[in-house]
Amino acid sequence: MGETRQRDAIDRILDEWAVQRPDLDVSALAVIGRLSRYAALVQARLDAVFAEHGLQSWEFDVLSALRRAGAPYELTPGELDRALLITSGTTTHRVQRLEARGFVTRRRDDDDRRIVRVRLTETGRAAHEATHDAHAANETRILAGLSPDERDALLGGLQALGRVLGDAAEGGA
């Protein structure tokens, strides 16, 4: 016989709905509820490491997007929007806060003064570098309890869900 799976909070919720609304198919909650719950649990673990380094997760995300852009570690606000999957209003607010901390600068493009460029400062790069190794190790720890087969199965399932939801890389099909 197979392993007996430990019941969790979502199992309890499903049981309660089975009693209260036996006519309603809530089977998708077994997946969607866990995705939502586990995303919050993962985020809490990520946030703890960022806090140890004096950053919030959104700050690390912006610094990472600029760092990934390569030298001179610079993007336009629109490029940041796309890199971070956020709205322009959110990007403006975040850039202002990071600029106040000395992590980024804003400047007008030399060729087209209408374009603003956001650049990672040395201070911002140092903050990112000091955090990145700890963040990568933390992500590895979070997944350490999964076997390679479980990790591959989880990745495959998440990629399939992304496909169904229409998630594709920019410019992808």
N, C-alpha and C positions, 0 to 999 in steps of 0.2 A: 504494500500500500504506500501511497505518497505521503509527503510530510503534512502534518496538521498545521495549518496556518493560524497564527495568533490573531484573534479578533481585535478590531480597532474601533475608534470612534465612529467611523463611517458605517461599519457593520451595525452598530447600535442604532444609528439614525435610520438605516434601511429597515431594520426590524420594527422600529416605531412606525414608519410609514406603512409597512405591511399590515399592521394592526389598524391604524387610523384611516388609511386609504387603500384597501386591498384592490380597488378597481383601477388604481393609477400605476402605470409602469414607471417606476423610478430607478430602473436598473442602470441607466446611464450615470446616476449619482455615484455608483461604485467607482467609476473612473473620474468623472468631473470633480466630485467632492474630494477625492484623494489628490488630484492635481492641485486644486486650490489650497487644500490643507498643507500639502508637502511643499508647495511654493513658499508659503508663509514660514514654514519651519526652516527651509533652506535659507531664506532671506534673513531670518534672525541669526543664523550662524555666520552668514557673510557679514552682516552688519556689525557683529561683535568684533571681528578682525579689523574691519575698517575703523571702528571706534578706537581700538587700541593704537591706531596710527593717526588719530586725529582727523579722520575723514568720514563723510557720509557716503553711502553707496552711490548716490547720483554724482557726487564730486569725483569719485574714483572712475565712474563711467565716462564722464567728460574728459578727464585727464587721459584715460585709456584711448579714447577715440582720437585725441590729438597725437598721442604717442604712436599709435598704429599708423597714422598718416605718414610717418617718416619725416626726416629732416626736410624743412625746418619746423616740423610739428605744428602745422597750421592748417586750419580749415575755415571756410566761410560759415556763417550761422546756418545757412541752408544745408550745407554738407554735414554739419553737426546734427541737424534735425534728422536727416536720413540715417546717419551713423548710429544715432541713439534711439530712433523710432519714437520721437517726441514732437510736439508742436513748436512752432516758432516762438510763441509767447513764453513757453517753458524754457526754451533755449536762451532767450534774452535774459530772463531772470537768473538762470543758472550761471551764465557767463558773467553777469554783473557781480554776483556773489563771489565767484572764483577770482575775478579781477580785484575785488576788495581784499581778498586774502593774498594777493600777489602771485597767484598760480597761473594766470593768463594775462595777456595784454590784447587790446583791440587796436587795429590800425586800418587806415584806408589803403586800398590797393593802389600800388604805384601807377598802374596803367588805366584803371577805371575807378575814379574816386567815389563812385556810388557803391562799390563793393567794400564790405568790411571783412577783415581777416582776423581770426582769433588764433593767437599763438601761445603755445605752452612756454612759460618762462623757465629759467633754470630752477627756481624755487618749486614750481609746479612739477617739473620733471623729477626733481629729487624726492618730492612727496610721493609721486607715483612709483618711482623705483623702490623706495623704502617699503612700500605697501605691497607691490606686485608679487614678490616671492612668497610672502606670508599668505596672500590671497590664493595663489595657485596651490600652495600646500594645504590650505583650508579646503578648497574644492576637492582635492585628492582625498583628504580625510573623510569628507562627507560621503564619498562614494566607496570608501575602503571596505565596507561591509558587504559589498556586492561581489559576487564571483565575476570573472570575465564574461561568462555566458549570460549572466543576469544583466550585466552592464550593457552588453551588445543587444540583448532583447529589449531593454528599456530604451536605448537609443533608437532602435528600429521602430518601436511603437511610437515614440515621440515624433520621429521624422514622418511616419505615416499620418499621424494626427495633424502635423503641420501642413502636409500636402492637402489633406481634406479641408483644412481651414483656409487654404489658399496662400500660405506663407511661402514666399519665394525670395531669393536674393534679388536685389535691385538689378533690373535688366534681365532677370531670368524668366523662364517660361512658367 
